[in-house]
């Protein structure tokens, strides 16, 4: 599975129902996951389809829609944000994928945005920082 | 309590926000590079090494 947008997110993005996702008032979160516990599906629309959080989800900040957070850059259409740090991730099997979603406070209405895999980290009980790509597409490009 | 400005997003603390934290947590965030602020006290090299010890960084993409 390659990284991908959720089609049902793209649908809502085109319809304009999700608001300004870079606004500080809109919570966009990241959840670390294991592919052994989650299989990506384009049928998934909401965070209720994700497995339980392994550790507190990270709320993204310094969000921009043109790459190169925090100031913003010259890549229109590219979502970027400051790096995400998960604190004291319990030791266990390798973590190898993540999902980004717009959190409404209710999983059944929290729109899944993007799925990213292609990495692996075996938690040692300490913090895990996800450093987003430092060039296009940064986190993700529509 | 200490006030810090988040550089990384850490848990519920979004990057760019200014937050008030207990001194110990604020110092940990500052020393690990997650936040900007003023340490509540001096830390010797052994303490700093211990605080920095268990971090893992995953770089995505190029």
N, CA and C atoms of all chains as a GROMACS GRO file, in nm:
protein
  612
    1UNK      N    1   0.085  -0.121   0.000
    1UNK     CA    2   0.000   0.000   0.000
    1UNK      C    3   0.087   0.124   0.000
    2UNK      N    4   0.063   0.214  -0.094
    2UNK     CA    5   0.135   0.341  -0.094
    2UNK      C    6   0.053   0.445  -0.019
    3UNK      N    7   0.121   0.550   0.021
    3UNK     CA    8   0.050   0.658   0.089
    3UNK      C    9  -0.059   0.713  -0.003
    4UNK      N   10  -0.167   0.761   0.057
    4UNK     CA   11  -0.280   0.804  -0.025
    4UNK      C   12  -0.371   0.898   0.051
    5UNK      N   13  -0.445   0.977  -0.024
    5UNK     CA   14  -0.557   1.049   0.034
    5UNK      C   15  -0.676   0.954   0.040
    6UNK      N   16  -0.763   0.982   0.134
    6UNK     CA   17  -0.891   0.911   0.134
    6UNK      C   18  -0.983   0.980   0.033
    7UNK      N   19  -1.039   0.903  -0.057
    7UNK     CA   20  -1.123   0.962  -0.162
    7UNK      C   21  -1.243   1.036  -0.104
    8UNK      N   22  -1.296   0.985   0.006
    8UNK     CA   23  -1.413   1.051   0.064
    8UNK      C   24  -1.375   1.185   0.129
    9UNK      N   25  -1.247   1.200   0.161
    9UNK     CA   26  -1.197   1.331   0.204
    9UNK      C   27  -1.189   1.425   0.084
   10UNK      N   28  -1.134   1.375  -0.025
   10UNK     CA   29  -1.125   1.459  -0.145
   10UNK      C   30  -1.264   1.504  -0.189
   11UNK      N   31  -1.359   1.414  -0.179
   11UNK     CA   32  -1.497   1.449  -0.214
   11UNK      C   33  -1.546   1.568  -0.130
   12UNK      N   34  -1.521   1.559   0.000
   12UNK     CA   35  -1.568   1.667   0.088
   12UNK      C   36  -1.486   1.794   0.069
   13UNK      N   37  -1.357   1.777   0.036
   13UNK     CA   38  -1.274   1.895   0.010
   13UNK      C   39  -1.328   1.971  -0.111
   14UNK      N   40  -1.362   1.898  -0.215
   14UNK     CA   41  -1.418   1.963  -0.335
   14UNK      C   42  -1.550   2.030  -0.306
   15UNK      N   43  -1.628   1.969  -0.218
   15UNK     CA   44  -1.758   2.027  -0.183
   15UNK      C   45  -1.743   2.143  -0.084
   16UNK      N   46  -1.626   2.155  -0.025
   16UNK     CA   47  -1.601   2.266   0.067
   16UNK      C   48  -1.669   2.250   0.202
   17UNK      N   49  -1.692   2.127   0.243
   17UNK     CA   50  -1.765   2.105   0.368
   17UNK      C   51  -1.674   2.099   0.491
   18UNK      N   52  -1.544   2.098   0.470
   18UNK     CA   53  -1.453   2.076   0.582
   18UNK      C   54  -1.393   2.204   0.638
   19UNK      N   55  -1.419   2.316   0.576
   19UNK     CA   56  -1.367   2.443   0.626
   19UNK      C   57  -1.217   2.457   0.598
   20UNK      N   58  -1.158   2.559   0.659
   20UNK     CA   59  -1.015   2.585   0.642
   20UNK      C   60  -0.937   2.494   0.735
   21UNK      N   61  -0.878   2.391   0.679
   21UNK     CA   62  -0.808   2.292   0.761
   21UNK      C   63  -0.677   2.346   0.819
   22UNK      N   64  -0.632   2.461   0.770
   22UNK     CA   65  -0.511   2.521   0.826
   22UNK      C   66  -0.544   2.616   0.941
   23UNK      N   67  -0.670   2.641   0.964
   23UNK     CA   68  -0.709   2.731   1.072
   23UNK      C   69  -0.673   2.671   1.208
   24UNK      N   70  -0.631   2.758   1.298
   24UNK     CA   71  -0.598   2.710   1.434
   24UNK      C   72  -0.722   2.655   1.504
   25UNK      N   73  -0.837   2.697   1.460
   25UNK     CA   74  -0.961   2.651   1.523
   25UNK      C   75  -1.007   2.514   1.477
   26UNK      N   76  -0.939   2.459   1.377
   26UNK     CA   77  -0.975   2.326   1.327
   26UNK      C   78  -0.865   2.229   1.370
   27UNK      N   79  -0.902   2.127   1.444
   27UNK     CA   80  -0.804   2.030   1.494
   27UNK      C   81  -0.777   1.923   1.388
   28UNK      N   82  -0.654   1.921   1.340
   28UNK     CA   83  -0.610   1.814   1.251
   28UNK      C   84  -0.511   1.729   1.330
   29UNK      N   85  -0.541   1.602   1.342
   29UNK     CA   86  -0.462   1.514   1.427
   29UNK      C   87  -0.393   1.404   1.348
   30UNK      N   88  -0.291   1.348   1.411
   30UNK     CA   89  -0.216   1.237   1.354
   30UNK      C   90  -0.223   1.119   1.450
   31UNK      N   91  -0.249   1.001   1.396
   31UNK     CA   92  -0.250   0.879   1.478
   31UNK      C   93  -0.146   0.780   1.425
   32UNK      N   94  -0.057   0.737   1.512
   32UNK     CA   95   0.038   0.631   1.476
   32UNK      C   96  -0.035   0.497   1.479
   33UNK      N   97   0.001   0.410   1.385
   33UNK     CA   98  -0.068   0.281   1.376
   33UNK      C   99   0.030   0.173   1.328
   34UNK      N  100  -0.020   0.052   1.331
   34UNK     CA  101   0.054  -0.063   1.277
   34UNK      C  102  -0.027  -0.122   1.162
   35UNK      N  103   0.042  -0.157   1.054
   35UNK     CA  104  -0.032  -0.217   0.942
   35UNK      C  105  -0.090  -0.352   0.981
   36UNK      N  106  -0.037  -0.411   1.088
   36UNK     CA  107  -0.094  -0.537   1.135
   36UNK      C  108  -0.232  -0.515   1.198
   37UNK      N  109  -0.262  -0.390   1.231
   37UNK     CA  110  -0.389  -0.359   1.297
   37UNK      C  111  -0.482  -0.276   1.211
   38UNK      N  112  -0.431  -0.226   1.098
   38UNK     CA  113  -0.514  -0.141   1.013
   38UNK      C  114  -0.481  -0.165   0.867
   39UNK      N  115  -0.584  -0.187   0.789
   39UNK     CA  116  -0.569  -0.199   0.644
   39UNK      C  117  -0.641  -0.083   0.579
   40UNK      N  118  -0.565  -0.006   0.504
   40UNK     CA  119  -0.621   0.111   0.436
   40UNK      C  120  -0.735   0.068   0.346
   41UNK      N  121  -0.840   0.149   0.343
   41UNK     CA  122  -0.951   0.123   0.252
   41UNK      C  123  -1.010   0.256   0.208
   42UNK      N  124  -1.037   0.266   0.079
   42UNK     CA  125  -1.103   0.387   0.030
   42UNK      C  126  -1.248   0.394   0.075
   43UNK      N  127  -1.297   0.290   0.135
   43UNK     CA  128  -1.433   0.293   0.190
   43UNK      C  129  -1.436   0.362   0.326
   44UNK      N  130  -1.318   0.386   0.384
   44UNK     CA  131  -1.313   0.449   0.516
   44UNK      C  132  -1.328   0.601   0.503
   45UNK      N  133  -1.415   0.656   0.584
   45UNK     CA  134  -1.437   0.801   0.580
   45UNK      C  135  -1.405   0.869   0.712
   46UNK      N  136  -1.424   0.798   0.822
   46UNK     CA  137  -1.413   0.862   0.953
   46UNK      C  138  -1.312   0.789   1.042
   47UNK      N  139  -1.267   0.859   1.145
   47UNK     CA  140  -1.167   0.804   1.236
   47UNK      C  141  -1.220   0.684   1.314
   48UNK      N  142  -1.348   0.664   1.313
   48UNK     CA  143  -1.404   0.545   1.379
   48UNK      C  144  -1.360   0.417   1.310
   49UNK      N  145  -1.305   0.428   1.188
   49UNK     CA  146  -1.252   0.310   1.118
   49UNK      C  147  -1.110   0.277   1.160
   50UNK      N  148  -1.047   0.366   1.234
   50UNK     CA  149  -0.908   0.343   1.275
   50UNK      C  150  -0.902   0.257   1.400
   51UNK      N  151  -0.790   0.189   1.421
   51UNK     CA  152  -0.771   0.118   1.548
   51UNK      C  153  -0.753   0.217   1.662
   52UNK      N  154  -0.767   0.169   1.783
   52UNK     CA  155  -0.749   0.256   1.900
   52UNK      C  156  -0.610   0.317   1.898
   53UNK      N  157  -0.600   0.438   1.952
   53UNK     CA  158  -0.472   0.507   1.955
   53UNK      C  159  -0.372   0.432   2.043
   54UNK      N  160  -0.249   0.421   1.995
   54UNK     CA  161  -0.140   0.358   2.071
   54UNK      C  162  -0.089   0.453   2.179
   55UNK      N  163  -0.104   0.581   2.152
   55UNK     CA  164  -0.054   0.687   2.238
   55UNK      C  165  -0.138   0.809   2.201
   56UNK      N  166  -0.135   0.912   2.281
   56UNK     CA  167  -0.216   1.031   2.253
   56UNK      C  168  -0.190   1.082   2.112
   57UNK      N  169  -0.297   1.101   2.034
   57UNK     CA  170  -0.283   1.157   1.900
   57UNK      C  171  -0.222   1.297   1.910
   58UNK      N  172  -0.147   1.335   1.807
   58UNK     CA  173  -0.087   1.468   1.805
   58UNK      C  174  -0.176   1.564   1.727
   59UNK      N  175  -0.201   1.680   1.787
   59UNK     CA  176  -0.275   1.787   1.720
   59UNK      C  177  -0.175   1.874   1.645
   60UNK      N  178  -0.187   1.879   1.513
   60UNK     CA  179  -0.090   1.952   1.433
   60UNK      C  180  -0.105   2.103   1.451
   61UNK      N  181   0.009   2.170   1.451
   61UNK     CA  182   0.011   2.316   1.459
   61UNK      C  183   0.098   2.375   1.351
   62UNK      N  184   0.094   2.506   1.336
   62UNK     CA  185   0.168   2.577   1.231
   62UNK      C  186   0.133   2.520   1.094
   63UNK      N  187   0.005   2.499   1.072
   63UNK     CA  188  -0.042   2.438   0.947
   63UNK      C  189  -0.044   2.541   0.834
   64UNK      N  190  -0.001   2.497   0.718
   64UNK     CA  191  -0.004   2.584   0.599
   64UNK      C  192  -0.053   2.501   0.480
   65UNK      N  193  -0.097   2.572   0.377
   65UNK     CA  194  -0.148   2.506   0.257
   65UNK      C  195  -0.056   2.523   0.138
   66UNK      N  196   0.066   2.574   0.164
   66UNK     CA  197   0.160   2.596   0.055
   66UNK      C  198   0.301   2.546   0.090
   67UNK      N  199   0.308   2.442   0.173
   67UNK     CA  200   0.438   2.382   0.206
   67UNK      C  201   0.523   2.468   0.297
   68UNK      N  202   0.631   2.408   0.348
   68UNK     CA  203   0.735   2.478   0.424
   68UNK      C  204   0.685   2.549   0.549
   69UNK      N  205   0.614   2.473   0.634
   69UNK     CA  206   0.575   2.526   0.765
   69UNK      C  207   0.701   2.560   0.845
   70UNK      N  208   0.700   2.663   0.931
   70UNK     CA  209   0.581   2.735   0.975
   70UNK      C  210   0.544   2.856   0.891
   71UNK      N  211   0.637   2.909   0.814
   71UNK     CA  212   0.607   3.036   0.746
   71UNK      C  213   0.526   3.021   0.620
   72UNK      N  214   0.525   2.902   0.564
   72UNK     CA  215   0.461   2.884   0.435
   72UNK      C  216   0.563   2.904   0.325
   73UNK      N  217   0.544   2.834   0.214
   73UNK     CA  218   0.643   2.838   0.108
   73UNK      C  219   0.582   2.862  -0.028
   74UNK      N  220   0.638   2.797  -0.125
   74UNK     CA  221   0.598   2.823  -0.264
   74UNK      C  222   0.546   2.696  -0.330
   75UNK      N  223   0.478   2.614  -0.250
   75UNK     CA  224   0.418   2.492  -0.305
   75UNK      C  225   0.268   2.491  -0.281
   76UNK      N  226   0.195   2.574  -0.354
   76UNK     CA  227   0.051   2.577  -0.335
   76UNK      C  228  -0.011   2.439  -0.348
   77UNK      N  229  -0.104   2.412  -0.260
   77UNK     CA  230  -0.171   2.282  -0.263
   77UNK      C  231  -0.109   2.179  -0.173
   78UNK      N  232   0.007   2.214  -0.115
   78UNK     CA  233   0.076   2.118  -0.027
   78UNK      C  234   0.047   2.151   0.119
   79UNK      N  235  -0.012   2.056   0.189
   79UNK     CA  236  -0.038   2.072   0.332
   79UNK      C  237   0.090   2.043   0.409
   80UNK      N  238   0.124   2.132   0.501
   80UNK     CA  239   0.242   2.108   0.585
   80UNK      C  240   0.211   2.160   0.725
   81UNK      N  241   0.291   2.116   0.820
   81UNK     CA  242   0.275   2.156   0.960
   81UNK      C  243   0.407   2.129   1.030
   82UNK      N  244   0.418   2.177   1.152
   82UNK     CA  245   0.537   2.148   1.232
   82UNK      C  246   0.546   1.998   1.259
   83UNK      N  247   0.666   1.953   1.287
   83UNK     CA  248   0.687   1.810   1.317
   83UNK      C  249   0.602   1.768   1.437
   84UNK      N  250   0.566   1.640   1.438
   84UNK     CA  251   0.474   1.587   1.538
   84UNK      C  252   0.548   1.494   1.633
   85UNK      N  253   0.539   1.522   1.762
   85UNK     CA  254   0.607   1.440   1.862
   85UNK      C  255   0.505   1.366   1.948
   86UNK      N  256   0.520   1.236   1.952
   86UNK     CA  257   0.437   1.150   2.036
   86UNK      C  258   0.519   1.116   2.161
   87UNK      N  259   0.462   1.143   2.276
   87UNK     CA  260   0.537   1.131   2.402
   87UNK      C  261   0.522   0.992   2.462
   88UNK      N  262   0.636   0.937   2.500
   88UNK     CA  263   0.640   0.810   2.574
   88UNK      C  264   0.554   0.703   2.508
   89UNK      N  265   0.589   0.672   2.384
   89UNK     CA  266   0.516   0.568   2.310
   89UNK      C  267   0.553   0.431   2.370
   90UNK      N  268   0.454   0.356   2.413
   90UNK     CA  269   0.486   0.227   2.478
   90UNK      C  270   0.568   0.135   2.388
   91UNK      N  271   0.664   0.066   2.446
   91UNK     CA  272   0.743  -0.031   2.371
   91UNK      C  273   0.651  -0.138   2.312
   92UNK      N  274   0.695  -0.192   2.198
   92UNK     CA  275   0.614  -0.296   2.136
   92UNK      C  276   0.656  -0.317   1.993
   93UNK      N  277   0.567  -0.375   1.916
   93UNK     CA  278   0.596  -0.405   1.776
   93UNK      C  279   0.615  -0.276   1.696
   94UNK      N  280   0.675  -0.291   1.582
   94UNK     CA  281   0.706  -0.176   1.498
   94UNK      C  282   0.578  -0.102   1.458
   95UNK      N  283   0.591   0.029   1.454
   95UNK     CA  284   0.485   0.118   1.405
   95UNK      C  285   0.524   0.155   1.263
   96UNK      N  286   0.428   0.141   1.170
   96UNK     CA  287   0.468   0.155   1.030
   96UNK      C  288   0.367   0.227   0.942
   97UNK      N  289   0.272   0.295   1.002
   97UNK     CA  290   0.183   0.378   0.922
   97UNK      C  291   0.117   0.481   1.014
   98UNK      N  292   0.056   0.580   0.954
   98UNK     CA  293  -0.016   0.680   1.031
   98UNK      C  294  -0.132   0.732   0.948
   99UNK      N  295  -0.227   0.789   1.019
   99UNK     CA  296  -0.341   0.852   0.953
   99UNK      C  297  -0.354   0.994   1.003
  100UNK      N  298  -0.395   1.082   0.913
  100UNK     CA  299  -0.421   1.222   0.946
  100UNK      C  300  -0.570   1.245   0.931
  101UNK      N  301  -0.629   1.308   1.030
  101UNK     CA  302  -0.773   1.328   1.025
  101UNK      C  303  -0.812   1.460   1.089
  102UNK      N  304  -0.929   1.508   1.048
  102UNK     CA  305  -0.987   1.630   1.104
  102UNK      C  306  -1.071   1.589   1.222
  103UNK      N  307  -1.028   1.627   1.340
  103UNK     CA  308  -1.093   1.580   1.462
  103UNK      C  309  -1.207   1.672   1.502
  104UNK      N  310  -1.324   1.613   1.514
  104UNK     CA  311  -1.440   1.690   1.560
  104UNK      C  312  -1.468   1.665   1.707
  105UNK      N  313  -1.394   1.572   1.766
  105UNK     CA  314  -1.421   1.531   1.902
  105UNK      C  315  -1.502   1.402   1.908
  106UNK      N  316  -1.555   1.365   1.792
  106UNK     CA  317  -1.634   1.242   1.783
  106UNK      C  318  -1.579   1.158   1.668
  107UNK      N  319  -1.523   1.041   1.696
  107UNK     CA  320  -1.463   0.962   1.587
  107UNK      C  321  -1.556   0.938   1.469
  108UNK      N  322  -1.682   0.922   1.495
  108UNK     CA  323  -1.776   0.889   1.388
  108UNK      C  324  -1.802   1.005   1.292
  109UNK      N  325  -1.754   1.126   1.329
  109UNK     CA  326  -1.770   1.241   1.239
  109UNK      C  327  -1.636   1.307   1.207
  110UNK      N  328  -1.526   1.242   1.244
  110UNK     CA  329  -1.392   1.298   1.222
  110UNK      C  330  -1.338   1.246   1.089
  111UNK      N  331  -1.334   1.333   0.989
  111UNK     CA  332  -1.298   1.290   0.854
  111UNK      C  333  -1.153   1.249   0.841
  112UNK      N  334  -1.132   1.130   0.790
  112UNK     CA  335  -0.997   1.086   0.755
  112UNK      C  336  -0.950   1.166   0.635
  113UNK      N  337  -0.825   1.210   0.639
  113UNK     CA  338  -0.770   1.291   0.529
  113UNK      C  339  -0.668   1.211   0.449
  114UNK      N  340  -0.561   1.169   0.514
  114UNK     CA  341  -0.451   1.103   0.443
  114UNK      C  342  -0.396   0.986   0.523
  115UNK      N  343  -0.341   0.893   0.450
  115UNK     CA  344  -0.276   0.775   0.508
  115UNK      C  345  -0.132   0.774   0.458
  116UNK      N  346  -0.038   0.754   0.549
  116UNK     CA  347   0.103   0.752   0.510
  116UNK      C  348   0.168   0.626   0.566
  117UNK      N  349   0.238   0.555   0.478
  117UNK     CA  350   0.318   0.442   0.525
  117UNK      C  351   0.458   0.454   0.463
  118UNK      N  352   0.531   0.346   0.457
  118UNK     CA  353   0.665   0.353   0.400
  118UNK      C  354   0.771   0.389   0.501
  119UNK      N  355   0.741   0.376   0.628
  119UNK     CA  356   0.840   0.398   0.733
  119UNK      C  357   0.820   0.290   0.838
  120UNK      N  358   0.917   0.274   0.923
  120UNK     CA  359   0.901   0.182   1.035
  120UNK      C  360   0.985   0.230   1.152
  121UNK      N  361   0.928   0.220   1.270
  121UNK     CA  362   1.001   0.255   1.392
  121UNK      C  363   0.952   0.163   1.502
  122UNK      N  364   1.046   0.105   1.573
  122UNK     CA  365   1.012   0.016   1.684
  122UNK      C  366   1.020   0.096   1.813
  123UNK      N  367   0.906   0.123   1.875
  123UNK     CA  368   0.907   0.211   1.993
  123UNK      C  369   0.986   0.153   2.109
  124UNK      N  370   1.062   0.241   2.175
  124UNK     CA  371   1.147   0.196   2.287
  124UNK      C  372   1.097   0.250   2.420
  125UNK      N  373   0.976   0.308   2.418
  125UNK     CA  374   0.922   0.365   2.540
  125UNK      C  375   0.944   0.515   2.550
  126UNK      N  376   1.028   0.568   2.462
  126UNK     CA  377   1.054   0.712   2.462
  126UNK      C  378   0.964   0.784   2.362
  127UNK      N  379   1.003   0.907   2.332
  127UNK     CA  380   0.924   0.988   2.239
  127UNK      C  381   0.956   0.950   2.094
  128UNK      N  382   0.858   0.965   2.007
  128UNK     CA  383   0.878   0.946   1.863
  128UNK      C  384   0.836   1.074   1.794
  129UNK      N  385   0.928   1.132   1.718
  129UNK     CA  386   0.898   1.252   1.640
  129UNK      C  387   0.888   1.215   1.493
  130UNK      N  388   0.778   1.255   1.432
  130UNK     CA  389   0.761   1.239   1.288
  130UNK      C  390   0.805   1.369   1.222
  131UNK      N  391   0.912   1.360   1.145
  131UNK     CA  392   0.959   1.477   1.069
  131UNK      C  393   0.899   1.466   0.929
  132UNK      N  394   0.814   1.560   0.897
  132UNK     CA  395   0.750   1.558   0.766
  132UNK      C  396   0.853   1.586   0.657
  133UNK      N  397   0.824   1.541   0.538
  133UNK     CA  398   0.917   1.562   0.426
  133UNK      C  399   0.944   1.711   0.410
  134UNK      N  400   1.070   1.744   0.382
  134UNK     CA  401   1.111   1.885   0.374
  134UNK      C  402   1.108   1.938   0.232
  135UNK      N  403   1.023   1.880   0.150
  135UNK     CA  404   1.004   1.928   0.013
  135UNK      C  405   0.868   1.876  -0.031
  136UNK      N  406   0.822   1.922  -0.147
  136UNK     CA  407   0.691   1.877  -0.196
  136UNK      C  408   0.687   1.725  -0.204
  137UNK      N  409   0.584   1.661  -0.160
  137UNK     CA  410   0.454   1.720  -0.122
  137UNK      C  411   0.444   1.763   0.024
  138UNK      N  412   0.559   1.774   0.096
  138UNK     CA  413   0.557   1.804   0.239
  138UNK      C  414   0.475   1.695   0.309
  139UNK      N  415   0.361   1.728   0.372
  139UNK     CA  416   0.280   1.620   0.430
  139UNK      C  417   0.196   1.555   0.321
  140UNK      N  418   0.126   1.636   0.246
  140UNK     CA  419   0.038   1.582   0.142
  140UNK      C  420  -0.002   1.693   0.046
  141UNK      N  421  -0.025   1.654  -0.078
  141UNK     CA  422  -0.068   1.750  -0.179
  141UNK      C  423  -0.199   1.706  -0.240
  142UNK      N  424  -0.290   1.800  -0.253
  142UNK     CA  425  -0.416   1.767  -0.318
  142UNK      C  426  -0.396   1.769  -0.469
  143UNK      N  427   0.515   2.706   3.756
  143UNK     CA  428   0.471   2.692   3.618
  143UNK      C  429   0.557   2.780   3.527
  144UNK      N  430   0.575   2.735   3.402
  144UNK     CA  431   0.654   2.809   3.304
  144UNK      C  432   0.574   2.820   3.175
  145UNK      N  433   0.597   2.929   3.102
  145UNK     CA  434   0.531   2.947   2.973
  145UNK      C  435   0.630   2.916   2.862
  146UNK      N  436   0.588   2.834   2.767
  146UNK     CA  437   0.674   2.800   2.654
  146UNK      C  438   0.594   2.820   2.524
  147UNK      N  439   0.667   2.835   2.415
  147UNK     CA  440   0.607   2.841   2.283
  147UNK      C  441   0.644   2.713   2.209
  148UNK      N  442   0.544   2.640   2.167
  148UNK     CA  443   0.570   2.509   2.106
  148UNK      C  444   0.634   2.524   1.968
  149UNK      N  445   0.740   2.445   1.945
  149UNK     CA  446   0.805   2.437   1.813
  149UNK      C  447   0.748   2.316   1.739
  150UNK      N  448   0.753   2.203   1.803
  150UNK     CA  449   0.686   2.082   1.752
  150UNK      C  450   0.544   2.079   1.807
  151UNK      N  451   0.462   2.000   1.745
  151UNK     CA  452   0.332   1.966   1.804
  151UNK      C  453   0.355   1.843   1.891
  152UNK      N  454   0.318   1.852   2.018
  152UNK     CA  455   0.344   1.744   2.112
  152UNK      C  456   0.212   1.707   2.179
  153UNK      N  457   0.162   1.590   2.149
  153UNK     CA  458   0.032   1.552   2.203
  153UNK      C  459  -0.072   1.656   2.165
  154UNK      N  460  -0.142   1.705   2.264
  154UNK     CA  461  -0.249   1.803   2.239
  154UNK      C  462  -0.195   1.946   2.225
  155UNK      N  463  -0.066   1.964   2.246
  155UNK     CA  464  -0.006   2.098   2.240
  155UNK      C  465   0.043   2.127   2.099
  156UNK      N  466  -0.035   2.206   2.026
  156UNK     CA  467  -0.002   2.232   1.886
  156UNK      C  468   0.114   2.328   1.872
  157UNK      N  469   0.196   2.304   1.772
  157UNK     CA  470   0.307   2.395   1.743
  157UNK      C  471   0.254   2.536   1.720
  158UNK      N  472   0.332   2.633   1.765
  158UNK     CA  473   0.293   2.772   1.749
  158UNK      C  474   0.216   2.827   1.867
  159UNK      N  475   0.165   2.739   1.950
  159UNK     CA  476   0.086   2.786   2.063
  159UNK      C  477   0.176   2.817   2.183
  160UNK      N  478   0.131   2.908   2.264
  160UNK     CA  479   0.201   2.944   2.388
  160UNK      C  480   0.124   2.879   2.502
  161UNK      N  481   0.192   2.798   2.579
  161UNK     CA  482   0.122   2.723   2.683
  161UNK      C  483   0.197   2.732   2.815
  162UNK      N  484   0.123   2.712   2.920
  162UNK     CA  485   0.180   2.710   3.054
  162UNK      C  486   0.189   2.565   3.101
  163UNK      N  487   0.307   2.528   3.147
  163UNK     CA  488   0.330   2.389   3.189
  163UNK      C  489   0.401   2.387   3.324
  164UNK      N  490   0.388   2.277   3.395
  164UNK     CA  491   0.471   2.261   3.515
  164UNK      C  492   0.619   2.272   3.477
  165UNK      N  493   0.699   2.328   3.565
  165UNK     CA  494   0.839   2.354   3.533
  165UNK      C  495   0.911   2.231   3.477
  166UNK      N  496   0.888   2.117   3.537
  166UNK     CA  497   0.960   1.996   3.494
  166UNK      C  498   0.928   1.959   3.350
  167UNK      N  499   0.800   1.970   3.314
  167UNK     CA  500   0.759   1.936   3.177
  167UNK      C  501   0.807   2.043   3.080
  168UNK      N  502   0.797   2.168   3.120
  168UNK     CA  503   0.844   2.277   3.034
  168UNK      C  504   0.994   2.261   3.006
  169UNK      N  505   1.071   2.231   3.109
  169UNK     CA  506   1.215   2.212   3.091
  169UNK      C  507   1.243   2.094   2.998
  170UNK      N  508   1.169   1.986   3.014
  170UNK     CA  509   1.187   1.869   2.928
  170UNK      C  510   1.161   1.906   2.782
  171UNK      N  511   1.051   1.980   2.758
  171UNK     CA  512   1.017   2.021   2.621
  171UNK      C  513   1.126   2.111   2.563
  172UNK      N  514   1.179   2.202   2.645
  172UNK     CA  515   1.282   2.295   2.597
  172UNK      C  516   1.410   2.217   2.565
  173UNK      N  517   1.451   2.132   2.657
  173UNK     CA  518   1.576   2.058   2.637
  173UNK      C  519   1.568   1.962   2.519
  174UNK      N  520   1.451   1.908   2.494
  174UNK     CA  521   1.437   1.817   2.381
  174UNK      C  522   1.414   1.890   2.249
  175UNK      N  523   1.402   2.022   2.255
  175UNK     CA  524   1.385   2.100   2.132
  175UNK      C  525   1.242   2.107   2.085
  176UNK      N  526   1.150   2.072   2.170
  176UNK     CA  527   1.009   2.077   2.131
  176UNK      C  528   0.948   2.215   2.151
  177UNK      N  529   1.012   2.297   2.233
  177UNK     CA  530   0.954   2.427   2.267
  177UNK      C  531   1.064   2.528   2.294
  178UNK      N  532   1.027   2.655   2.279
  178UNK     CA  533   1.115   2.766   2.316
  178UNK      C  534   1.072   2.818   2.453
  179UNK      N  535   1.169   2.853   2.534
  179UNK     CA  536   1.136   2.909   2.664
  179UNK      C  537   1.260   2.917   2.749
  180UNK      N  538   1.241   2.949   2.875
  180UNK     CA  539   1.352   2.964   2.969
  180UNK      C  540   1.349   2.849   3.069
  181UNK      N  541   1.462   2.783   3.084
  181UNK     CA  542   1.470   2.673   3.181
  181UNK      C  543   1.450   2.726   3.323
  182UNK      N  544   1.388   2.644   3.405
  182UNK     CA  545   1.361   2.685   3.543
  182UNK      C  546   1.484   2.673   3.631
  183UNK      N  547   1.584   2.596   3.583
  183UNK     CA  548   1.707   2.578   3.660
  183UNK      C  549   1.816   2.527   3.565
  184UNK      N  550   1.937   2.521   3.616
  184UNK     CA  551   2.048   2.465   3.538
  184UNK      C  552   2.041   2.312   3.541
  185UNK      N  553   2.084   2.252   3.432
  185UNK     CA  554   2.090   2.106   3.424
  185UNK      C  555   2.233   2.066   3.393
  186UNK      N  556   2.286   1.970   3.467
  186UNK     CA  557   2.422   1.926   3.439
  186UNK      C  558   2.420   1.830   3.320
  187UNK      N  559   2.538   1.803   3.263
  187UNK     CA  560   2.545   1.720   3.141
  187UNK      C  561   2.480   1.582   3.159
  188UNK      N  562   2.494   1.523   3.276
  188UNK     CA  563   2.433   1.392   3.298
  188UNK      C  564   2.281   1.400   3.293
  189UNK      N  565   2.227   1.504   3.354
  189UNK     CA  566   2.081   1.522   3.351
  189UNK      C  567   2.034   1.546   3.208
  190UNK      N  568   2.108   1.627   3.135
  190UNK     CA  569   2.069   1.656   2.996
  190UNK      C  570   2.074   1.528   2.912
  191UNK      N  571   2.178   1.449   2.932
  191UNK     CA  572   2.190   1.325   2.856
  191UNK      C  573   2.075   1.231   2.886
  192UNK      N  574   2.037   1.226   3.012
  192UNK     CA  575   1.926   1.139   3.052
  192UNK      C  576   1.796   1.186   2.988
  193UNK      N  577   1.776   1.316   2.987
  193UNK     CA  578   1.653   1.373   2.929
  193UNK      C  579   1.647   1.349   2.779
  194UNK      N  580   1.761   1.354   2.714
  194UNK     CA  581   1.764   1.339   2.568
  194UNK      C  582   1.768   1.193   2.524
  195UNK      N  583   1.780   1.102   2.620
  195UNK     CA  584   1.818   0.966   2.588
  195UNK      C  585   1.728   0.882   2.501
  196UNK      N  586   1.598   0.891   2.516
  196UNK     CA  587   1.511   0.791   2.456
  196UNK      C  588   1.435   0.838   2.333
  197UNK      N  589   1.479   0.946   2.273
  197UNK     CA  590   1.403   0.998   2.160
  197UNK      C  591   1.429   0.919   2.032
  198UNK      N  592   1.326   0.905   1.952
  198UNK     CA  593   1.340   0.844   1.819
  198UNK      C  594   1.281   0.940   1.717
  199UNK      N  595   1.349   0.954   1.603
  199UNK     CA  596   1.304   1.045   1.499
  199UNK      C  597   1.283   0.968   1.370
  200UNK      N  598   1.168   0.989   1.308
  200UNK     CA  599   1.136   0.925   1.182
  200UNK      C  600   1.126   1.033   1.077
  201UNK      N  601   1.217   1.030   0.980
  201UNK     CA  602   1.213   1.126   0.871
  201UNK      C  603   1.134   1.068   0.754
  202UNK      N  604   1.032   1.140   0.710
  202UNK     CA  605   0.951   1.092   0.600
  202UNK      C  606   1.000   1.149   0.468
  203UNK      N  607   0.993   1.071   0.365
  203UNK     CA  608   1.028   1.118   0.232
  203UNK      C  609   1.174   1.151   0.218
  204UNK      N  610   1.205   1.231   0.114
  204UNK     CA  611   1.343   1.266   0.081
  204UNK      C  612   1.404   1.351   0.186
   0.00000   0.00000   0.00000
